[in-house]
Amino acid sequence: MKKSAITVMPEYYDKYIMPVDDINVTEALKRYDASLFDKTSLAKIGANVYEPGKWTVKDIIQHVIDAERVFAYRALRFARNDKTALHGFEENEYAVNTNVAKRSLDDLLNEFDTVRRSTIYLYKNFTDEMLLRSGNASGKDITVLALGFIIAGHALHHSAIIKERYYKLIQ
């Protein structure tokens, strides 16, 4: 199903969904994948940040991975018609509780690629009926389809932030 079929989406997530092309959700997941992140440029940036207190590019990649796992889990629960309301997750708390400083950029990008391939398989096997099911996460109703486009758009969003704010560090 295409993005235009989304019926239930909290307003906050439109910043992730709107920039994604109106294509099939599995195609969006394939298009907005680890290839969004230029390994050569990211390696040059290293552990530098554009402003004190901001995440490193490795922190951002880990965040994208963590968020994808959370959103895919929500999608699985809602697709299976689980009506249990799900709590949110605190991204900053996740960020300070990783081992990202000791991991290589290659390792993180490989993990992101693996997680994305898993998400694609998950979405590839959802029926249209499943994609249109909704559930409640973080106190907001959302469809499985919207979650798929959030996953794709979230990676796109963070790759754009890196290009806009971090590439200046290597020019």
C-alpha positions in Angstrom: 0.0 0.0 0.0 1.1 3.5 -0.7 1.5 6.4 1.7 -1.7 8.0 0.5 -3.6 5.2 2.0 -2.6 6.2 5.6 -5.8 6.9 7.6 -4.6 7.2 11.2 -1.4 9.0 12.0 -0.5 11.3 15.0 0.4 14.8 13.8 4.0 14.7 15.3 5.0 12.0 12.8 4.1 13.9 9.7 7.7 15.3 9.6 8.9 11.7 8.9 6.1 10.6 6.7 5.6 13.6 4.4 9.1 13.6 2.8 8.8 10.0 1.8 7.6 9.3 -1.8 4.0 8.0 -2.2 5.1 4.5 -3.1 4.4 1.1 -1.7 5.6 0.8 1.9 8.0 -2.0 1.2 9.5 0.0 -1.6 9.9 3.0 0.7 11.7 0.8 3.2 14.1 -0.4 0.5 14.7 3.1 -0.9 15.4 4.8 2.4 17.8 2.3 3.8 21.4 2.3 5.0 22.5 3.7 1.6 21.3 7.1 2.9 24.4 7.2 5.1 27.6 7.9 3.2 30.2 5.8 5.1 33.2 7.8 3.8 31.8 11.1 5.0 30.6 9.7 8.3 34.1 8.3 8.9 35.6 11.7 8.3 33.2 13.3 10.8 34.2 10.7 13.4 33.2 11.6 16.9 32.8 15.3 16.2 29.5 17.1 16.9 28.2 20.3 15.4 27.3 21.7 18.8 28.2 20.7 22.4 25.7 18.1 23.8 24.6 16.8 20.4 24.9 13.1 19.4 27.8 11.8 17.3 26.9 10.3 13.9 27.4 6.8 15.5 24.9 7.8 18.2 22.4 8.9 15.4 22.8 5.6 13.5 22.2 3.7 16.8 19.2 5.8 17.4 17.8 5.0 14.0 18.3 1.3 14.6 16.7 1.4 18.1 13.7 3.4 16.8 13.2 1.1 13.9 13.1 -1.9 16.2 10.6 -0.2 18.5 8.4 0.9 15.5 8.5 -2.5 13.9 7.6 -4.2 17.2 4.6 -1.8 17.4 3.6 -2.7 13.8 3.8 -6.4 14.5 1.6 -6.1 17.6 -1.0 -4.0 15.8 -0.9 -6.1 12.6 -1.6 -9.2 14.8 -4.6 -7.3 16.2 -3.1 -6.8 19.7 -5.2 -4.0 21.3 -2.8 -3.5 24.2 -1.8 0.2 24.4 2.0 0.4 24.2 4.2 2.9 26.1 6.6 5.2 24.4 10.3 5.0 24.6 12.7 7.7 25.8 15.2 8.1 23.0 17.7 10.1 25.2 17.7 7.4 27.8 18.3 4.8 25.1 21.2 6.9 23.8 23.1 7.0 27.0 22.7 3.3 27.6 24.5 2.0 24.5 28.0 0.8 23.7 28.2 2.9 20.6 31.6 4.5 21.4 33.3 1.1 21.3 31.6 0.0 18.0 32.8 0.7 14.5 30.9 2.6 12.0 30.9 -0.4 9.7 29.4 -2.6 12.5 26.6 0.0 13.1 25.8 0.3 9.4 25.8 -3.5 9.0 23.4 -3.8 11.9 21.1 -1.1 10.4 21.1 -3.0 7.1 20.2 -6.2 8.9 17.4 -4.6 10.9 16.0 -3.0 7.8 16.0 -6.3 5.9 14.1 -7.8 8.7 11.6 -4.9 8.7 11.1 -5.3 4.9 10.3 -9.0 5.4 7.9 -8.1 8.1 6.1 -5.6 5.9 6.3 -7.7 2.8 4.1 -10.3 4.5 1.4 -8.0 5.9 -1.9 -8.1 4.1 -3.7 -4.9 3.2 -6.1 -5.6 6.1 -3.1 -5.8 8.5 -1.6 -2.6 7.2 -4.7 -0.7 7.9 -5.1 -2.0 11.5 -4.3 0.5 14.2 -3.3 0.5 17.7 -2.3 2.9 20.5 1.3 3.8 21.2 2.5 6.6 23.4 -1.2 7.6 23.9 -1.8 8.1 20.1 -3.6 5.9 17.6 -1.6 4.9 14.6 -1.8 2.4 11.8 0.7 -0.3 10.8 1.0 1.4 7.4 1.9 4.7 9.0 4.5 3.0 11.2 6.2 1.6 8.1 6.4 5.1 6.5 7.7 6.5 9.8 10.4 3.9 9.8 11.5 4.9 6.3 11.1 8.6 6.9 12.9 8.5 10.2 16.1 7.3 8.5 15.6 9.9 5.8 15.1 12.6 8.4 18.3 11.7 10.3 20.4 11.4 7.1 19.2 14.9 6.2 20.3 16.2 9.6 23.7 14.7 9.2 24.1 16.2 5.7 22.9 19.6 6.9 24.7 19.9 10.2 27.6 17.5 10.3 29.0 17.7 6.8 30.0 21.3 7.6 32.6 19.8 9.9 34.5 18.2 7.0 34.3 20.9 4.4 
